Amino acid sequence: MKKLLLFAFLAIAALASAQEKRFVIKGEMSSPVLCYSNEIVTEVKLEQDVDGQRVEIATAPVVDNKFTIEGVAPDVTALYYITGFDNGTISIFLEEGEITVGPFDAAYPVGAKIGGTPCNDTYQAYIDLNNKCIQESKVRMKEAQDKIPADVRGNIEEELKYTSPTFYVNNMHFKVAILDFIYENITSPVALYVIKYAIVPTFTTDVIKEFIDAVPEELHKEPMYRELVNDIRSANLKVGSEAPDIVGRTPDGKELALSDFRGKYVFIDIWASWCAPCRREIPYMKEALAYSENSDNLVVLGYSIDNDYDAWVGCIENSNLVHKNWVHISTLKGWGSEGVRLLNVKGVPHTVLVGPDGKVVEFGLRGEEMVKKLKGIVDGAGK
């Protein structure tokens, strides 16, 4: 609960940081009746995913089948969700301007038309394209199925000889349509989401990397860009490759990323308060850090996979895991922490040494070997 409240506050604070940009969402329902009951929608909520949890940003009453939500637009683009229905949600991009939603049937909110602002117009165009591809695929498949001889019907293996070519044609038509869409909208943040959810599942990481490299620099600040880059780096993680830009929050709620320490060696120590082998590494860590007292070219980034704030912070305090070059972050999501996935962690402690250029230097340093390596870095010899 502490984590959720903290992150909810931070999400609202992020909106308040851009005072000059305002948004207004104007929604209208053709019917306010829910799908699985005769109740009607009397209130809707605007929510955002924050570290894997839905956080409520605002609420609005429904009056005469209409609702309005106003606020400060965020600096970066992300999907938000209008909820309050029993059969799905409405996805929108929260940005400056008037965002229109509907008219739509409250029983089927995913069918709502959105628009009015650049990203939402583009997103609706993608939804329309996706629906068009689905309908065309159904028509082609129906035509193929109608051509199956009567004596073959019911024999699944034989039927596949008639339907498989159409399946592959449909798949190719969809890929080509999506590639054209990305090309035509490569300057829109929406393209990043299309790459993530439509391209990533169907292409190799090498091909996906080509898409990411084509994204214009003005989109590099978008959270989805970092997510896509991290996925590519994680898939190719090895000594000499760029490390994923893992992110977490300090005990006082400040967000920090690995990239914030670019120009220094960063020893990433993935650990947990409940991990006995992790605690056995503490004396070695303290020895190495004591040697770095007068140095600023090394940072130990403690990435905790705890899911309990008090246990995490209590261990830091009780074990005196404190030093000017020792930084602690966590997402408090346990084994579901993003860093676990991105750094391919199978067990803790798990360590990754990253160089000043952001590339992996070594994996698995522990004990005296770790102390020797970090001391060498402080002396300027650990390259």
C-alpha positions as CSV (number, residue, x, y, z in Angstrom):
1,M,0.0,0.0,0.0
2,K,2.8,2.4,0.8
3,K,4.4,1.8,-2.6
4,L,1.1,2.2,-4.4
5,L,0.3,5.5,-2.6
6,L,3.9,6.8,-3.3
7,F,3.8,5.9,-7.0
8,A,0.2,7.3,-7.3
9,F,1.5,10.6,-5.9
10,L,4.5,10.6,-8.3
11,A,2.2,9.9,-11.3
12,I,0.0,12.9,-10.3
13,A,3.1,15.0,-9.7
14,A,4.4,14.1,-13.2
15,L,1.2,15.5,-14.6
16,A,1.5,18.7,-12.6
17,S,5.0,19.3,-13.9
18,A,3.8,20.6,-17.2
19,Q,1.5,23.4,-16.2
20,E,1.3,24.9,-19.7
21,K,-0.3,21.9,-21.3
22,R,-3.9,20.9,-20.7
23,F,-6.1,18.1,-21.9
24,V,-9.8,17.6,-21.9
25,I,-11.5,14.3,-22.6
26,K,-15.1,14.5,-23.8
27,G,-16.9,11.2,-23.9
28,E,-20.4,10.3,-24.9
29,M,-22.3,7.0,-24.7
30,S,-25.0,5.8,-27.0
31,S,-26.1,3.6,-24.2
32,P,-24.9,3.6,-20.6
33,V,-26.1,0.1,-19.8
34,L,-23.4,-2.4,-18.8
35,C,-22.8,-5.6,-20.6
36,Y,-23.4,-8.2,-17.8
37,S,-26.1,-6.4,-15.8
38,N,-28.9,-3.9,-16.2
39,E,-27.0,-1.3,-14.2
40,I,-25.9,1.9,-15.9
41,V,-22.5,3.7,-15.8
42,T,-22.7,6.6,-13.4
43,E,-18.9,7.3,-13.1
44,V,-15.8,6.7,-15.2
45,K,-12.2,6.8,-14.1
46,L,-8.9,7.7,-15.8
47,E,-6.2,5.3,-14.9
48,Q,-2.5,4.7,-15.8
49,D,-0.2,1.7,-15.4
50,V,2.6,2.5,-13.0
51,D,5.1,-0.2,-12.4
52,G,2.6,-2.9,-13.3
53,Q,-0.3,-1.5,-11.1
54,R,-3.3,0.5,-12.2
55,V,-3.3,4.0,-10.6
56,E,-6.3,6.2,-10.6
57,I,-5.6,9.6,-12.0
58,A,-9.1,11.2,-12.1
59,T,-12.8,10.4,-11.9
60,A,-15.8,12.0,-13.6
61,P,-19.5,11.6,-13.2
62,V,-21.6,10.5,-16.2
63,V,-24.5,13.0,-16.8
64,D,-26.9,12.6,-19.6
65,N,-24.7,9.8,-21.0
66,K,-21.7,12.2,-21.2
67,F,-18.6,12.8,-19.2
68,T,-15.7,15.2,-19.1
69,I,-12.2,14.8,-17.6
70,E,-9.8,17.7,-17.5
71,G,-6.2,18.0,-16.3
72,V,-2.6,18.7,-17.0
73,A,-1.1,16.7,-19.9
74,P,2.1,14.7,-19.2
75,D,5.4,15.5,-20.8
76,V,5.8,12.0,-22.4
77,T,3.3,9.9,-24.3
78,A,1.8,6.8,-22.7
79,L,-1.5,4.9,-22.9
80,Y,-4.1,5.7,-20.3
81,Y,-7.3,3.9,-19.7
82,I,-10.9,5.0,-19.2
83,T,-12.5,2.4,-16.9
84,G,-15.8,1.9,-15.0
85,F,-17.3,-0.7,-17.3
86,D,-17.7,-4.5,-16.8
87,N,-16.5,-5.5,-20.3
88,G,-13.2,-3.9,-21.0
89,T,-11.7,-0.4,-21.0
90,I,-11.0,2.4,-23.5
91,S,-7.4,3.1,-24.3
92,I,-6.3,6.6,-25.1
93,F,-3.1,8.7,-25.4
94,L,-3.2,11.5,-22.9
95,E,-1.9,14.7,-24.6
96,E,-2.6,18.4,-25.0
97,G,-5.9,19.2,-26.6
98,E,-9.5,18.0,-26.7
99,I,-9.8,14.2,-26.9
100,T,-13.1,12.8,-28.1
101,V,-14.5,9.4,-27.2
102,G,-17.6,7.9,-28.8
103,P,-20.5,7.9,-28.9
104,F,-20.1,4.3,-27.8
105,D,-22.1,1.5,-26.2
106,A,-21.0,1.1,-22.5
107,A,-21.5,-2.6,-22.9
108,Y,-18.6,-2.7,-25.5
109,P,-16.2,0.1,-24.6
110,V,-13.4,-1.3,-26.7
111,G,-15.4,-0.3,-29.7
112,A,-15.3,3.4,-28.8
113,K,-13.9,5.7,-31.5
114,I,-11.2,8.1,-30.2
115,G,-9.7,11.2,-31.8
116,G,-9.3,14.9,-31.7
117,T,-5.6,15.0,-31.0
118,P,-2.6,13.8,-33.1
119,C,-1.8,10.6,-31.2
120,N,-5.4,9.6,-30.7
121,D,-6.2,10.2,-34.4
122,T,-3.2,8.1,-35.4
123,Y,-4.1,5.4,-32.8
124,Q,-7.7,5.2,-34.2
125,A,-6.3,4.9,-37.7
126,Y,-4.2,1.9,-36.5
127,I,-7.3,0.3,-34.9
128,D,-9.3,0.9,-38.1
129,L,-6.5,-0.7,-40.1
130,N,-6.2,-3.7,-37.8
131,N,-10.0,-4.2,-38.0
132,K,-9.9,-3.9,-41.8
133,C,-7.2,-6.6,-42.0
134,I,-9.2,-8.9,-39.7
135,Q,-12.3,-8.5,-41.9
136,E,-10.4,-9.1,-45.1
137,S,-8.7,-12.1,-43.6
138,K,-12.1,-13.6,-42.7
139,V,-13.4,-13.1,-46.2
140,R,-10.3,-14.8,-47.8
141,M,-10.5,-17.7,-45.3
142,K,-14.2,-18.1,-45.9
143,E,-13.6,-18.3,-49.7
144,A,-10.8,-20.9,-49.1
145,Q,-13.1,-23.0,-46.8
146,D,-15.9,-22.9,-49.3
147,K,-13.6,-24.6,-51.9
148,I,-12.9,-27.6,-49.6
149,P,-14.3,-30.7,-51.3
150,A,-17.2,-32.4,-49.5
151,D,-15.2,-35.7,-49.1
152,V,-12.4,-33.8,-47.3
153,R,-14.5,-31.9,-44.8
154,G,-14.1,-33.0,-41.3
155,N,-10.5,-34.3,-41.9
156,I,-8.4,-31.6,-40.3
157,E,-5.1,-32.6,-41.9
158,E,-6.6,-32.6,-45.4
159,E,-8.5,-29.3,-44.8
160,L,-5.2,-27.6,-43.9
161,K,-4.0,-28.3,-47.4
162,Y,-6.7,-25.9,-48.6
163,T,-6.6,-23.3,-45.8
164,S,-2.9,-23.1,-44.9
165,P,-1.9,-21.0,-48.0
166,T,-4.7,-18.5,-47.1
167,F,-3.5,-18.4,-43.5
168,Y,0.0,-17.4,-44.7
169,V,-1.4,-14.9,-47.2
170,N,-3.5,-13.3,-44.5
171,N,-0.4,-13.1,-42.2
172,M,1.7,-11.5,-44.9
173,H,-1.1,-9.0,-45.8
174,F,-1.2,-7.9,-42.2
175,K,2.6,-7.5,-41.9
176,V,2.8,-5.4,-45.0
177,A,-0.1,-3.2,-43.9
178,I,1.5,-2.7,-40.5
179,L,4.9,-1.9,-42.0
180,D,3.3,0.7,-44.3
181,F,1.5,2.2,-41.3
182,I,4.8,2.5,-39.3
183,Y,6.6,4.0,-42.3
184,E,3.8,6.6,-42.7
185,N,3.7,7.4,-39.0
186,I,7.3,7.0,-37.9
187,T,7.4,10.4,-36.3
188,S,4.4,9.6,-34.0
189,P,4.8,8.1,-30.6
190,V,2.0,5.7,-31.6
191,A,4.5,4.0,-34.0
192,L,6.5,2.8,-31.0
193,Y,3.4,1.0,-29.6
194,V,2.6,-0.5,-32.9
195,I,6.2,-1.8,-33.1
196,K,5.9,-3.2,-29.6
197,Y,2.6,-5.0,-30.0
198,A,2.4,-5.8,-33.7
199,I,6.0,-6.1,-34.9
200,V,7.9,-7.6,-31.9
201,P,5.8,-10.8,-31.8
202,T,6.3,-11.5,-35.5
203,F,9.9,-10.5,-36.4
204,T,13.4,-11.4,-35.2
205,T,15.3,-9.1,-32.9
206,D,17.7,-8.1,-35.7
207,V,14.8,-6.9,-37.8
208,I,13.2,-5.1,-34.8
209,K,16.5,-3.4,-34.1
210,E,16.4,-1.9,-37.6
211,F,13.0,-0.4,-36.8
212,I,14.2,1.0,-33.5
213,D,17.3,2.5,-35.3
214,A,14.9,4.3,-37.7
215,V,12.9,6.0,-34.9
216,P,13.7,9.8,-35.0
217,E,15.6,11.3,-32.1
218,E,12.6,13.3,-30.8
219,L,10.9,10.0,-29.8
220,H,13.9,8.8,-27.8
221,K,12.5,10.4,-24.7
222,E,9.4,8.3,-24.8
223,P,9.1,5.5,-22.2
224,M,8.1,3.0,-24.9
225,Y,11.3,3.8,-26.8
226,R,13.4,2.9,-23.8
227,E,11.3,-0.3,-23.3
228,L,11.9,-1.4,-26.9
229,V,15.6,-0.6,-26.7
230,N,15.9,-2.6,-23.5
231,D,14.2,-5.6,-25.0
232,I,16.7,-5.6,-27.8
233,R,19.6,-5.3,-25.5
234,S,18.3,-8.0,-23.2
235,A,17.9,-10.4,-26.1
236,N,21.5,-9.8,-27.1
237,L,23.0,-9.5,-23.6
238,K,26.7,-10.6,-23.4
239,V,30.1,-9.2,-22.5
240,G,30.7,-6.2,-24.8
241,S,27.1,-5.4,-25.5
242,E,25.1,-2.5,-24.2
243,A,23.4,-3.2,-20.9
244,P,19.6,-2.6,-20.6
245,D,18.8,0.7,-19.0
246,I,17.2,-0.7,-15.8
247,V,15.2,1.7,-13.7
248,G,14.1,1.7,-10.1
249,R,13.3,4.0,-7.2
250,T,15.4,4.9,-4.2
251,P,13.9,4.4,-0.7
252,D,12.8,8.1,-0.8
253,G,11.0,7.6,-4.1
254,K,13.4,9.2,-6.5
255,E,13.6,7.4,-9.9
256,L,17.1,6.4,-11.1
257,A,18.2,4.6,-14.2
258,L,21.5,2.9,-15.0
259,S,22.1,5.5,-17.7
260,D,22.2,8.2,-15.0
261,F,25.7,7.0,-14.2
262,R,27.0,7.0,-17.7
263,G,30.8,7.8,-17.6
264,K,31.4,5.7,-14.5
265,Y,31.8,2.0,-13.9
266,V,28.6,0.6,-12.4
267,F,28.6,-2.6,-10.4
268,I,25.0,-3.8,-10.5
269,D,24.3,-6.0,-7.5
270,I,20.9,-7.7,-7.7
271,W,19.9,-8.9,-4.3
272,A,17.1,-9.3,-1.7
273,S,16.8,-8.8,2.0
274,W,15.8,-12.5,2.4
275,C,18.8,-13.8,0.5
276,A,21.4,-15.3,2.8
277,P,24.1,-15.6,0.0
278,C,23.5,-11.9,-0.7
279,R,24.2,-11.0,2.9
280,R,27.4,-13.0,2.8
281,E,28.6,-10.7,0.1
282,I,28.2,-7.6,2.2
283,P,31.6,-7.6,3.9
284,Y,33.3,-7.9,0.5
285,M,31.2,-5.1,-0.9
286,K,32.0,-2.9,2.1
287,E,35.7,-3.6,1.6
288,A,35.6,-2.6,-2.1
289,L,33.6,0.6,-1.3
290,A,35.9,1.6,1.5
291,Y,38.7,1.5,-1.0
292,S,36.7,3.8,-3.3
293,E,36.2,6.5,-0.6
294,N,38.2,9.1,-2.5
295,S,37.1,7.9,-5.9
296,D,34.2,9.0,-8.1
297,N,34.7,6.6,-11.1
298,L,32.7,3.7,-9.5
299,V,29.2,3.2,-8.3
300,V,27.6,0.1,-6.7
301,L,24.0,0.0,-7.8
302,G,22.1,-2.3,-5.4
303,Y,18.9,-3.5,-7.3
304,S,16.7,-5.2,-4.8
305,I,14.1,-7.7,-5.8
306,D,12.2,-7.4,-2.6
307,N,8.5,-6.8,-2.7
308,D,8.2,-5.4,0.8
309,Y,9.4,-1.8,1.3
310,D,10.0,-2.2,5.1
311,A,12.0,-5.4,4.6
312,W,14.1,-3.7,1.9
313,V,14.8,-0.5,3.8
314,G,15.2,-2.2,7.1
315,C,17.9,-4.5,5.7
316,I,19.8,-1.4,4.3
317,E,19.6,0.3,7.7
318,N,20.3,-2.7,9.9
319,S,23.2,-3.9,7.8
320,N,24.5,-0.4,7.3
321,L,24.6,-0.7,3.5
322,V,25.5,2.9,3.3
323,H,28.3,4.6,1.3
324,K,28.6,7.6,-0.9
325,N,29.2,5.3,-3.9
326,W,26.4,2.8,-2.9
327,V,23.0,3.5,-4.4
328,H,19.9,1.5,-3.7
329,I,16.9,1.1,-6.0
330,S,14.0,-1.3,-6.4
331,T,10.6,-1.7,-8.1
332,L,9.3,-3.8,-5.2
333,K,8.0,-6.4,-7.6
334,G,10.0,-9.4,-6.4
335,W,10.8,-11.8,-9.2
336,G,8.5,-9.8,-11.4
337,S,11.0,-6.9,-11.3
338,E,11.9,-5.6,-14.7
339,G,15.6,-5.9,-14.0
340,V,15.2,-9.6,-13.4
341,R,13.8,-10.0,-16.9
342,L,16.2,-7.6,-18.7
343,L,19.3,-9.0,-17.1
344,N,18.3,-12.6,-17.4
345,V,18.5,-13.2,-13.6
346,K,18.0,-16.8,-12.6
347,G,19.1,-16.5,-9.0
348,V,20.5,-14.0,-6.5
349,P,23.0,-12.6,-5.9
350,H,23.5,-11.8,-9.5
351,T,26.1,-9.2,-10.6
352,V,26.8,-7.3,-13.7
353,L,29.8,-4.9,-14.1
354,V,29.0,-2.1,-16.7
355,G,31.7,0.2,-18.1
356,P,31.6,4.0,-18.5
357,D,30.3,3.4,-22.1
358,G,27.3,1.5,-20.8
359,K,28.6,-1.9,-22.1
360,V,28.9,-5.1,-20.1
361,V,32.4,-5.8,-18.8
362,E,31.8,-8.9,-16.8
363,F,29.1,-11.1,-15.2
364,G,29.1,-13.0,-11.9
365,L,31.8,-11.2,-9.9
366,R,31.6,-12.2,-6.2
367,G,33.8,-12.4,-3.1
368,E,37.5,-11.7,-3.3
369,E,37.4,-11.7,-7.1
370,M,34.9,-8.9,-7.0
371,V,36.9,-6.9,-4.5
372,K,40.1,-7.2,-6.7
373,K,38.2,-6.1,-9.8
374,L,36.6,-3.1,-8.2
375,K,39.8,-2.0,-6.5
376,G,41.5,-2.2,-9.9
377,I,38.8,0.1,-11.3
378,V,39.4,2.6,-8.6
379,D,43.1,2.5,-9.4
380,G,42.3,3.1,-13.0
381,A,43.4,-0.4,-14.1
382,G,40.0,-2.1,-14.4
383,K,39.4,-1.7,-18.1
